[in-house]
Amino acid sequence: MKTTSKKTEIIGRFLEYCEPSRKLLLDFVEVDEDVFECETDPAEIVNLLTGEFAIADLMESGIVVARDEGVFSLSPALTEGCFVVMRDAVTHEPYDLLTVIGCLSATALPVFEIMRDGHTQQLIEQGNGDLVVAFDLKQVIMLRACGIPATLGVGLDNLPLEQVNEFSDLFCQASFPSGGKTPSEIGEGRGHQAECNVDDPIRSMMRKMHNDNPASMEQAASPADSSTETLSAEPFRAQLAFLGWNPAELSNVVPPQLKAVVDYFQQLHRFMNVDLYDMGLWEVTEETIAKLEFIAARKSAAIFKRALLETAENINADVMFFGKEKPATLARPNDYPAAVNRLSEISSSEEGSRLPGPNQKNEAWRDVQRLLSQQVVGPVRELALATSNPVERNLLTGFAELSNVFHMQSLVMSEQFNRRVTDRGVTNGGQLPEDQFKNLIAMADRLIGIAKATEKCSQPRTKNSESWTIDSPSIPRLPHSG
């Protein structure tokens, strides 16, 4: 939701009558500088504002509300404790306030509005790309105080269908704007991995992949240098992680609003193809709570913030797990075929019932890449370095690089196919584009060609002729032979 300069001006003037909050969370954690409190008499603030701005503008901004005919007052949300000032990432001007009931405007959803906030963008960039969705402003303030980007989940239990595309562009398929496509169609072009997750092992590969260009696919198999990527700064994007506990009070109490949001998103996934696979569920164990309580009792703010940050970096459950039995952690594979089987098992899980979550899925991809390099590509490279024939060395090096592309592309196509079948069914578009198969076959042909050329190169260039001794009495000897 875009704001007018008039609203920015009104919020800026209102903040002059407020003070930065000096409250301590858990009696020892300081809140960030954008948390304010209204300590001036609300009636006096209204009188001052109405003397400077038109009442229509004040009401449109959300700062002032009408109580009775001709009687106006400050919005109750601004007098019920602290609120968070959201400042534009470019101008640093305040454009909205995050209160106990959401944004100033009842139609503005905090999950959208917070994405323009400069401080939130900075925290997302510094972290793992997650934006935590909480259901209590006190939790948001606590998380922000510890360097974790957060917002309120107000309105997500009934996200307007007209805003589903915007939601998908911002949080479901982060690096690919929708362009009119459904979220699952967008995901098929990027391997269903989130752009802002810097640890995603196939993120950079899928960003560069073009199905009609085998050369570009070969180039895409190597991780891209993020410094060379030119990404649009607007809109800013993130992954969502729903808060399933109470960090402000260090308890494992599940927010009651979370179930309503998850139930609604399950329906969006079923009927509107909204992709939930990259949305995390942040839960903690009782042992983690005990650890945080131990640190809090000693009032070490720096160590407490670091411990909470480490917990936030290990969100390993999918939001589709909420209310379901967690699957057993899969054993880490020791060989490449086992790694491929593990990845296949994760990718083919139905409707998230056994889906281990985004972190474990990323681990599976990393295991595949690691073991592919160690047990398949690496030995060929070592053989290339060991040979003295420069032609054979170049052929083996090319074979190693192309085989790496071939294996990764095969696995990406397998995951895309599994996802299509899960989302649509085999009879409703489960097949992949023909060009993808043609490209894969072309790479296989090239591998076979390189293998044949290498085999010929390794053979001796000339053959030694076999010799026979002629020693028969029927064959006369030449005179000069003695």
SEZATOR-32814 format. One line per field, with one value per residue (C-alpha): residue in one letter; x, y, z. Coordinates in nm, 3 decimals. Layout:
<rs>
r: [A  ...] $
px: [X  ...] $
py: [Y  ...] $
pz: [Z  ...] $
</rs>
This chain:
<rs>
r: [M  K  T  T  S  K  K  T  E  I  I  G  R  F  L  E  Y  C  E  P  S  R  K  L  L  L  D  F  V  E  V  D  E  D  V  F  E  C  E  T  D  P  A  E  I  V  N  L  L  T  G  E  F  A  I  A  D  L  M  E  S  G  I  V  V  A  R  D  E  G  V  F  S  L  S  P  A  L  T  E  G  C  F  V  V  M  R  D  A  V  T  H  E  P  Y  D  L  L  T  V  I  G  C  L  S  A  T  A  L  P  V  F  E  I  M  R  D  G  H  T  Q  Q  L  I  E  Q  G  N  G  D  L  V  V  A  F  D  L  K  Q  V  I  M  L  R  A  C  G  I  P  A  T  L  G  V  G  L  D  N  L  P  L  E  Q  V  N  E  F  S  D  L  F  C  Q  A  S  F  P  S  G  G  K  T  P  S  E  I  G  E  G  R  G  H  Q  A  E  C  N  V  D  D  P  I  R  S  M  M  R  K  M  H  N  D  N  P  A  S  M  E  Q  A  A  S  P  A  D  S  S  T  E  T  L  S  A  E  P  F  R  A  Q  L  A  F  L  G  W  N  P  A  E  L  S  N  V  V  P  P  Q  L  K  A  V  V  D  Y  F  Q  Q  L  H  R  F  M  N  V  D  L  Y  D  M  G  L  W  E  V  T  E  E  T  I  A  K  L  E  F  I  A  A  R  K  S  A  A  I  F  K  R  A  L  L  E  T  A  E  N  I  N  A  D  V  M  F  F  G  K  E  K  P  A  T  L  A  R  P  N  D  Y  P  A  A  V  N  R  L  S  E  I  S  S  S  E  E  G  S  R  L  P  G  P  N  Q  K  N  E  A  W  R  D  V  Q  R  L  L  S  Q  Q  V  V  G  P  V  R  E  L  A  L  A  T  S  N  P  V  E  R  N  L  L  T  G  F  A  E  L  S  N  V  F  H  M  Q  S  L  V  M  S  E  Q  F  N  R  R  V  T  D  R  G  V  T  N  G  G  Q  L  P  E  D  Q  F  K  N  L  I  A  M  A  D  R  L  I  G  I  A  K  A  T  E  K  C  S  Q  P  R  T  K  N  S  E  S  W  T  I  D  S  P  S  I  P  R  L  P  H  S  G] $
px: [0.000  0.150  0.132  0.098  0.341  0.062  0.038  0.417  0.400  0.123  0.304  0.623  0.439  0.268  0.605  0.722  0.473  0.599  0.914  1.138  1.050  1.289  1.125  1.343  1.227  1.277  1.415  1.746  1.699  1.673  1.427  1.543  1.527  1.211  0.994  0.797  0.542  0.279  0.329  0.155  -0.213  -0.399  -0.663  -0.392  -0.224  -0.554  -0.602  -0.252  -0.288  -0.632  -0.490  -0.234  -0.403  -0.748  -0.954  -1.012  -0.636  -0.589  -0.859  -0.723  -0.379  -0.527  -0.381  -0.722  -1.056  -1.412  -1.579  -1.911  -2.041  -1.801  -1.589  -1.244  -0.975  -0.637  -0.647  -0.671  -0.398  -0.150  -0.228  -0.218  0.156  0.445  0.432  0.695  0.777  0.825  1.060  1.107  1.429  1.520  1.389  1.400  1.071  0.801  0.526  0.323  0.311  0.291  0.056  -0.101  -0.383  -0.172  -0.108  -0.276  -0.495  -0.726  -0.683  -0.302  -0.149  0.168  0.333  0.326  0.390  0.698  0.878  0.937  1.095  1.467  1.563  1.372  1.537  1.878  1.806  1.681  1.997  2.220  2.036  1.926  1.650  1.368  1.098  0.936  0.558  0.447  0.097  0.174  0.348  0.556  0.708  0.785  0.959  1.161  1.275  1.372  1.567  1.771  1.838  1.564  1.329  0.967  0.616  0.260  0.046  -0.268  -0.500  -0.320  -0.602  -0.815  -0.566  -0.773  -0.760  -0.677  -0.350  -0.247  -0.027  0.149  0.199  0.342  0.580  0.712  0.730  0.674  0.883  1.121  1.342  1.076  0.786  0.464  0.407  0.057  0.167  0.048  0.289  0.359  0.441  0.683  0.842  0.901  1.138  1.350  1.351  1.124  1.408  1.395  1.608  1.694  1.820  2.191  2.259  2.032  2.260  2.060  1.930  2.192  2.182  1.807  1.817  2.030  1.873  1.703  1.531  1.599  1.973  2.199  2.503  2.336  2.241  2.603  2.706  2.430  2.553  2.831  2.721  2.677  2.880  2.618  2.824  2.758  2.383  2.164  1.844  1.560  1.559  1.179  1.000  1.216  1.160  1.194  1.100  0.834  0.886  0.581  0.649  0.528  0.643  0.676  1.030  0.920  0.820  1.041  0.759  0.658  0.298  0.175  0.002  -0.369  -0.387  -0.132  -0.376  -0.625  -0.351  -0.216  -0.567  -0.635  -0.301  -0.369  -0.678  -0.483  -0.235  -0.515  -0.733  -0.502  -0.170  0.002  0.338  0.392  0.710  0.947  0.754  0.915  0.769  0.984  0.945  1.188  1.247  1.219  1.597  1.628  1.387  1.593  1.911  1.757  1.620  1.966  2.118  1.831  1.871  2.223  2.103  2.367  2.201  2.474  2.488  2.107  2.072  2.334  2.163  1.823  1.977  2.135  1.797  1.637  1.901  1.807  1.443  1.418  1.044  0.794  0.476  0.285  0.409  0.200  -0.021  0.130  0.372  0.729  0.915  1.227  1.550  1.693  2.045  2.316  2.429  2.785  2.778  2.634  2.355  2.232  2.233  2.025  1.777  1.746  1.681  1.425  1.245  1.226  1.112  0.842  0.678  0.306  0.146  0.410  0.307  0.665  0.839  1.141  1.131  1.340  1.659  1.674  1.591  1.879  2.102  1.998  2.099  2.431  2.496  2.426  2.665  2.933  2.925  2.890  3.208  3.394  3.293  3.204  3.346  3.653  3.811  3.779  3.948  4.229  4.273  4.291  4.566  4.760  4.775  5.066  4.876  4.744  4.460  4.347  4.376  4.147  3.895  3.882  3.846  3.558  3.398  3.417  3.259  2.984  2.901  2.852  2.602  2.430  2.381  2.252  2.018  1.876  1.805  1.646  1.416  1.324  1.229  1.027  0.840  0.766  0.638  0.416  0.267  0.205  0.047  -0.147  -0.147  -0.010  -0.318  -0.336  0.000  0.246  0.470  0.773  0.844  0.987  1.281  1.413  1.438  1.600  1.861  1.933  1.967  2.199  2.423  2.423  2.529  2.813  2.929  2.932  3.124  3.385  3.418  3.479  3.731  3.913  3.927  4.078  4.321  4.446  4.519  4.869  4.898  5.081  5.084  5.400  5.382  5.405  5.713  5.738  6.054  6.064  6.247  6.124  6.334  6.098  6.185  6.527  6.770  6.903  7.264  7.395  7.245  7.525] $
py: [0.000  0.330  0.624  0.989  1.257  1.405  1.088  1.088  1.448  1.374  1.073  1.276  1.551  1.297  1.141  1.478  1.433  1.083  0.945  0.648  0.362  0.292  -0.028  -0.333  -0.669  -0.947  -0.665  -0.646  -0.630  -0.281  -0.222  -0.069  0.303  0.282  0.166  0.464  0.541  0.815  0.986  1.315  1.362  1.215  1.491  1.755  1.582  1.579  1.950  2.027  1.812  1.946  2.295  2.205  1.944  1.892  1.643  1.440  1.398  1.303  1.037  0.904  0.867  0.657  0.875  1.020  0.838  0.962  0.868  1.047  1.302  1.592  1.426  1.293  1.119  0.960  0.605  0.374  0.155  0.440  0.470  0.099  0.072  0.076  0.090  0.045  0.318  0.190  0.410  0.411  0.236  0.520  0.839  0.718  0.901  0.735  0.592  0.383  0.259  -0.102  -0.113  -0.382  -0.419  -0.389  -0.089  0.251  0.168  -0.125  -0.238  -0.244  -0.579  -0.562  -0.844  -0.620  -0.285  -0.400  -0.487  -0.118  -0.061  0.010  -0.146  -0.464  -0.488  -0.451  -0.729  -0.961  -0.901  -0.961  -1.279  -1.588  -1.417  -1.499  -1.261  -1.389  -1.359  -1.312  -1.261  -1.026  -0.688  -0.768  -1.064  -0.842  -0.589  -0.861  -1.015  -0.678  -0.597  -0.914  -0.840  -1.064  -0.910  -0.956  -0.837  -0.907  -1.173  -0.959  -1.033  -1.344  -1.568  -1.412  -1.284  -1.120  -1.323  -1.007  -0.992  -1.355  -1.274  -0.996  -1.229  -1.501  -1.257  -1.133  -1.451  -1.766  -1.731  -1.457  -1.407  -1.441  -1.194  -1.365  -1.207  -1.348  -1.706  -1.916  -1.955  -2.320  -2.231  -1.970  -2.224  -2.471  -2.220  -2.186  -2.527  -2.413  -2.256  -1.919  -1.640  -1.486  -1.808  -1.767  -2.132  -2.266  -2.490  -2.467  -2.112  -1.950  -2.232  -2.211  -1.833  -1.854  -2.162  -2.126  -2.438  -2.373  -2.319  -2.616  -2.390  -2.178  -2.489  -2.600  -2.263  -2.271  -2.585  -2.396  -2.168  -1.815  -1.528  -1.329  -1.013  -1.024  -1.066  -0.767  -0.804  -0.559  -0.363  -0.332  -0.499  -0.633  -1.005  -1.255  -1.599  -1.624  -1.811  -1.833  -1.798  -2.099  -2.001  -1.699  -1.550  -1.240  -1.454  -1.756  -2.006  -2.275  -2.159  -2.177  -1.856  -1.939  -1.731  -1.954  -2.240  -2.011  -1.877  -2.224  -2.357  -2.070  -2.111  -2.481  -2.380  -2.123  -2.399  -2.635  -2.397  -2.111  -2.295  -2.084  -2.251  -2.322  -2.525  -2.238  -2.107  -2.206  -2.286  -2.162  -2.393  -2.459  -2.741  -2.722  -2.752  -2.434  -2.256  -2.369  -2.241  -1.899  -1.882  -1.960  -1.673  -1.435  -1.500  -1.361  -1.062  -1.090  -0.905  -0.969  -1.344  -1.368  -1.196  -1.422  -1.733  -1.622  -1.543  -1.889  -2.042  -1.840  -1.956  -2.321  -2.314  -2.662  -2.727  -2.640  -2.454  -2.746  -2.947  -2.743  -2.979  -3.286  -3.545  -3.454  -3.701  -3.872  -3.706  -3.884  -4.021  -3.834  -4.035  -4.154  -4.215  -4.037  -4.288  -4.273  -3.892  -3.898  -4.141  -3.923  -3.612  -3.803  -3.918  -3.562  -3.416  -3.677  -3.645  -3.583  -3.263  -3.202  -3.501  -3.626  -3.316  -3.254  -2.879  -2.626  -2.665  -3.042  -3.014  -2.774  -3.015  -3.291  -3.077  -2.994  -3.364  -3.441  -3.171  -3.270  -3.640  -3.576  -3.372  -3.617  -3.947  -3.873  -3.548  -3.527  -3.860  -3.766  -3.432  -3.608  -3.845  -3.545  -3.387  -3.711  -3.768  -3.633  -3.613  -3.252  -3.351  -3.629  -3.392  -3.137  -3.405  -3.546  -3.199  -3.123  -3.458  -3.383  -3.040  -3.152  -3.459  -3.230  -3.024  -3.338  -3.491  -3.167  -3.096  -3.450  -3.403  -3.060  -3.202  -3.490  -3.248  -3.032  -3.338  -3.455  -3.111  -3.091  -3.430  -3.329  -2.996  -3.094  -3.469  -3.664  -3.607  -3.232  -3.111  -3.332  -3.358  -3.132  -2.923  -3.123  -2.884  -2.982  -3.346  -3.251  -3.048  -3.331  -3.581  -3.339  -3.325  -3.706  -3.725  -3.484  -3.689  -4.003  -3.817  -3.694  -4.046  -4.195  -3.925  -3.984  -4.357  -4.302  -4.050  -4.299  -4.566  -4.587  -4.383  -4.663  -5.039  -5.252  -5.495  -5.859  -6.044  -6.398  -6.610  -6.780  -7.108  -7.367  -7.606  -7.554  -7.189  -7.138  -6.900  -6.607  -6.642  -6.356  -6.494  -6.745] $
pz: [0.000  -0.110  0.124  0.041  0.146  0.355  0.564  0.607  0.722  0.969  1.117  1.145  1.334  1.562  1.650  1.778  2.062  2.139  2.294  2.208  2.438  2.722  2.836  2.888  2.758  3.015  3.231  3.044  2.662  2.514  2.230  1.902  1.830  1.617  1.907  2.044  2.314  2.331  2.664  2.583  2.664  2.361  2.365  2.354  2.058  1.867  1.933  1.810  1.498  1.404  1.422  1.154  0.932  0.789  0.985  0.667  0.620  0.985  0.963  0.635  0.792  1.072  1.347  1.437  1.452  1.493  1.822  1.783  1.538  1.556  1.825  1.733  1.929  1.885  1.756  2.061  1.912  1.967  2.338  2.425  2.476  2.231  1.853  1.582  1.332  0.976  0.774  0.399  0.296  0.056  0.215  0.580  0.631  0.845  0.624  0.871  1.230  1.345  1.644  1.860  1.606  1.290  1.067  1.095  0.798  0.858  0.497  0.508  0.603  0.816  0.618  0.310  0.475  0.666  0.341  0.269  0.609  0.579  0.912  0.829  0.488  0.651  0.901  0.624  0.420  0.722  0.819  0.630  0.432  0.675  0.787  1.106  1.131  1.491  1.632  1.918  1.892  2.198  2.011  1.712  1.936  2.109  1.781  1.634  1.950  1.892  1.526  1.380  1.119  1.219  1.150  1.263  1.098  1.119  0.825  0.701  0.825  0.551  0.294  0.016  -0.303  -0.494  -0.300  -0.348  -0.649  -0.457  -0.163  -0.389  -0.558  -0.225  -0.021  -0.227  -0.541  -0.440  -0.744  -1.015  -1.041  -1.140  -1.477  -1.469  -1.398  -1.111  -0.819  -0.901  -1.264  -1.139  -0.903  -1.184  -1.342  -1.032  -0.866  -0.581  -0.388  -0.225  -0.369  -0.038  0.111  0.049  0.133  -0.141  -0.352  -0.676  -0.645  -0.866  -1.117  -1.168  -1.195  -1.509  -1.663  -2.003  -2.124  -2.490  -2.461  -2.371  -2.342  -2.080  -1.884  -1.879  -1.749  -1.491  -1.320  -1.145  -0.859  -0.984  -0.849  -0.664  -0.708  -1.082  -1.053  -1.120  -0.923  -0.901  -0.580  -0.594  -0.439  -0.160  -0.098  0.183  0.311  0.578  0.903  1.130  1.501  1.697  2.046  2.278  2.286  2.476  2.774  2.702  2.683  2.437  2.422  2.062  1.945  1.902  1.582  1.409  1.346  1.171  0.943  0.860  0.790  0.552  0.375  0.333  0.139  -0.064  -0.149  -0.251  -0.450  -0.555  -0.601  -0.335  -0.267  0.102  0.066  0.142  0.446  0.772  1.112  1.398  1.694  1.978  2.222  2.598  2.610  2.403  2.636  2.935  2.771  2.702  3.055  3.193  2.993  3.076  3.447  3.419  3.218  2.949  2.661  2.403  2.468  2.481  2.143  1.990  2.128  1.993  1.655  1.639  1.716  1.437  1.191  1.254  1.150  1.000  0.984  0.715  0.807  0.654  0.952  1.193  1.390  1.225  1.347  1.262  1.042  1.167  1.063  0.763  0.791  0.603  0.297  0.246  -0.129  -0.432  -0.517  -0.156  -0.169  -0.488  -0.330  -0.022  -0.233  -0.437  -0.123  0.006  -0.326  -0.387  -0.044  -0.086  0.032  0.297  0.506  0.514  0.382  0.610  0.553  0.359  0.562  0.531  0.164  0.115  0.308  0.068  -0.229  -0.064  0.002  -0.364  -0.481  -0.232  -0.313  -0.686  -0.670  -0.446  -0.603  -0.965  -1.098  -0.875  -0.979  -1.347  -1.280  -1.094  -1.386  -1.620  -1.412  -1.399  -1.775  -1.977  -2.305  -2.334  -2.568  -2.338  -2.040  -2.205  -2.302  -1.949  -1.799  -2.032  -1.952  -1.578  -1.612  -1.849  -1.639  -1.341  -1.544  -1.671  -1.327  -1.173  -1.463  -1.440  -1.070  -1.123  -1.389  -1.160  -0.882  -1.122  -1.243  -0.887  -0.796  -1.103  -1.032  -0.669  -0.760  -1.073  -1.121  -1.414  -1.630  -1.561  -1.682  -1.499  -1.803  -1.853  -2.165  -2.454  -2.491  -2.149  -2.254  -2.584  -2.402  -2.162  -2.449  -2.630  -2.324  -2.304  -2.669  -2.603  -2.306  -2.521  -2.790  -2.544  -2.398  -2.745  -2.831  -2.502  -2.568  -2.912  -2.772  -2.513  -2.774  -2.932  -3.252  -3.445  -3.414  -3.421  -3.716  -3.625  -3.757  -3.887  -3.935  -4.270  -4.232  -4.480  -4.693  -4.982  -5.011  -5.178  -5.021  -5.215  -5.331  -5.121  -4.806  -4.771] $
</rs>
